Amino acid sequence: MQRPKLELPNKADKLLLHSCCAPCSGEVMEALIESEIDFSIFFYNPNIHPVKEYIIRKEENIRFAEKHNIPFIDCDYDTDNWFERAKGMEEEPERGIRCTMCFDMRFERTALYAHEHGFPVISSSLGISRWKDMKQINGCGVRAASHYPDMTYWEYNWRKGGGSSRMIEISKREEFYQQEYCGCVYSLRDTNRFRKSQGRDRIKLGVKFYSAMSDEE
């Protein structure tokens, strides 16, 4: 496996990486480690519902960060704030304005922490997922960073050069928890509605993991 040598924009010396989960951040973290970039993980995802799912996703991310001795910043789980901001958007589709609000909220907190703790660059593992709109994510990241004159949101395309494939390979190798919906209560609701329409069972939390013996993505 040959990854390109990465460099932070503006010759910056360190990065604050917002992480949504271990499967999405695994390839990003290993690429940064190989490039000898100094970075810390920032876990702020108040959208994840219910709390059982939130804890599983966070603990998987902590496990992988500790394996590589990467600092892990565990931020607040302020779900009340998230639900307040989501009011009126309960029936919006995935990739719609509710998701924009959600990305804005998470990146605003990431940028604030970066500003207060001397990180000149922020980025996120969210964009590596083929289920996400990269333009939407990058727009939210750039907007959050623009509040601080010396901060940059790094719009690196983590999918390119086989990044998305390596994400799955790493997930299988590490046997990460395999989440079956984006994260919020409305995503869980809509995914279960779809599954029901296909004659499938509802999602069972905490039971499905990637396996090195499986080809399932």
Rosetta blueprint (number, residue, H / E / L):
1 M L
2 Q L
3 R L
4 P L
5 K L
6 L L
7 E L
8 L L
9 P H
10 N H
11 K H
12 A L
13 D L
14 K L
15 L E
16 L E
17 L E
18 H E
19 S L
20 C L
21 C L
22 A H
23 P H
24 C H
25 S H
26 G H
27 E H
28 V H
29 M H
30 E H
31 A H
32 L H
33 I H
34 E H
35 S L
36 E L
37 I L
38 D L
39 F E
40 S E
41 I E
42 F E
43 F E
44 Y L
45 N L
46 P L
47 N L
48 I L
49 H L
50 P L
51 V H
52 K H
53 E H
54 Y H
55 I H
56 I H
57 R H
58 K H
59 E H
60 E H
61 N H
62 I H
63 R H
64 F H
65 A H
66 E H
67 K H
68 H L
69 N L
70 I L
71 P L
72 F E
73 I E
74 D E
75 C L
76 D L
77 Y L
78 D L
79 T H
80 D H
81 N H
82 W H
83 F H
84 E H
85 R H
86 A L
87 K L
88 G L
89 M L
90 E L
91 E L
92 E L
93 P L
94 E L
95 R L
96 G L
97 I H
98 R H
99 C H
100 T H
101 M H
102 C H
103 F H
104 D H
105 M H
106 R H
107 F H
108 E H
109 R H
110 T H
111 A H
112 L H
113 Y H
114 A H
115 H H
116 E H
117 H L
118 G L
119 F L
120 P L
121 V E
122 I E
123 S E
124 S E
125 S L
126 L H
127 G H
128 I H
129 S L
130 R L
131 W L
132 K L
133 D L
134 M H
135 K H
136 Q H
137 I H
138 N H
139 G H
140 C H
141 G H
142 V H
143 R H
144 A H
145 A H
146 S L
147 H L
148 Y L
149 P L
150 D L
151 M L
152 T E
153 Y E
154 W L
155 E L
156 Y L
157 N L
158 W L
159 R L
160 K H
161 G H
162 G H
163 G H
164 S H
165 S H
166 R H
167 M H
168 I H
169 E H
170 I H
171 S H
172 K H
173 R H
174 E H
175 E L
176 F L
177 Y E
178 Q L
179 Q L
180 E L
181 Y L
182 C L
183 G L
184 C L
185 V H
186 Y H
187 S H
188 L H
189 R H
190 D H
191 T H
192 N H
193 R H
194 F H
195 R H
196 K H
197 S H
198 Q L
199 G L
200 R L
201 D L
202 R L
203 I L
204 K L
205 L L
206 G L
207 V L
208 K L
209 F E
210 Y L
211 S L
212 A L
213 M L
214 S L
215 D L
216 E L
217 E L
